[in-house]
């Protein structure tokens, strides 16, 4: 009879330990799953930020190159227009005022536009 009295509490204790173990394992897996999901979201945000930063850097480089290209076209157009004006004055094609760095605006505009097209700029 003493054995029968001990069997029920021991059974309850063993079942409680088993159920507690299953509960612990399921909660542990749930926590790991949540942590893994949060880590993936963090990595996704980091990659999005990196892509955004790379895009901004690329745009800045392009703006810088465009600015340099336009500056080069200004110099080229100015010099070419001055040279054309000097040559036209020397040939006597029209009456003009001779002077350093004198040019016709129309010549400058055409040369500048051609330079921009050649460099693929607007």
C-alpha positions in Angstrom: 0.0 0.0 0.0 2.9 2.3 0.7 4.0 1.8 -2.9 0.6 2.8 -4.3 0.7 6.0 -2.3 4.1 6.9 -3.8 3.3 6.0 -7.4 0.7 8.8 -7.9 3.0 11.7 -6.6 5.9 10.3 -8.5 3.8 10.0 -11.7 2.6 13.6 -11.3 6.1 14.8 -10.7 7.5 13.0 -13.8 4.7 14.2 -16.0 5.2 17.7 -14.7 8.9 17.6 -15.5 8.2 16.2 -19.0 5.6 18.9 -19.7 7.8 21.6 -18.2 10.6 20.4 -20.5 8.4 20.6 -23.6 7.2 24.0 -22.6 10.7 25.3 -22.0 11.9 23.9 -25.3 9.0 25.5 -27.2 9.5 28.9 -25.5 13.3 28.7 -26.2 12.6 27.9 -29.9 10.1 30.8 -30.1 12.6 33.2 -28.6 15.3 32.1 -31.1 12.9 32.5 -33.9 12.1 36.0 -32.8 15.8 36.9 -32.4 16.6 35.5 -35.9 13.7 37.5 -37.4 14.9 40.7 -35.8 18.5 40.0 -36.9 17.3 39.5 -40.5 15.3 42.8 -40.3 18.3 44.6 -39.0 20.5 43.2 -41.9 17.8 44.3 -44.4 17.7 47.8 -43.0 21.5 48.0 -43.1 21.6 46.8 -46.7 18.9 49.4 -47.6 20.9 52.1 -45.9 24.1 51.1 -47.7 22.3 51.0 -51.0 20.8 54.5 -50.4 24.3 55.8 -49.4 25.9 54.3 -52.5 23.2 55.9 -54.7 23.7 59.3 -53.0 27.5 59.0 -53.5 27.0 58.0 -57.1 24.7 61.1 -57.7 27.3 63.3 -56.0 30.0 62.0 -58.3 27.9 62.4 -61.4 27.1 66.0 -60.3 30.7 66.7 -59.8 31.7 65.2 -63.2 28.9 67.1 -64.9 30.1 70.4 -63.2 33.6 69.7 -64.4 32.4 68.9 -67.9 30.4 72.1 -68.1 33.3 74.1 -66.8 35.5 72.6 -69.5 32.9 73.3 -72.2 32.8 77.0 -71.0 36.5 77.3 -71.4 36.5 75.5 -74.7 33.6 77.5 -76.1 35.1 80.8 -74.9 38.5 80.1 -76.4 37.1 78.8 -79.7 34.7 81.7 -80.1 37.6 84.2 -79.4 39.7 82.4 -82.0 36.9 82.4 -84.6 36.2 86.1 -83.9 39.9 87.0 -84.3 40.1 85.0 -87.6 37.0 86.7 -88.9 38.3 90.1 -88.0 41.7 89.4 -89.6 40.0 88.3 -92.8 37.8 91.4 -92.8 34.5 89.4 -93.0 32.8 92.1 -90.9 33.7 95.2 -89.1 34.5 94.3 -85.6 36.2 95.7 -82.5 39.5 94.1 -82.1 40.3 93.3 -78.6 41.4 90.5 -76.3 38.8 87.8 -75.6 36.2 89.4 -77.8 33.7 87.0 -79.5 30.2 86.8 -80.8 27.6 85.3 -78.4 26.1 83.2 -81.2 29.5 81.6 -81.8 30.0 80.9 -78.1 26.5 79.4 -77.8 26.9 77.0 -80.7 30.3 75.8 -79.6 29.1 75.4 -76.0 26.0 73.4 -77.1 28.1 71.1 -79.3 30.6 70.5 -76.5 27.8 69.6 -74.1 26.3 67.2 -76.7 29.7 65.6 -77.3 30.2 65.0 -73.5 26.6 63.8 -73.1 25.6 66.7 -70.8 22.6 68.9 -70.7 
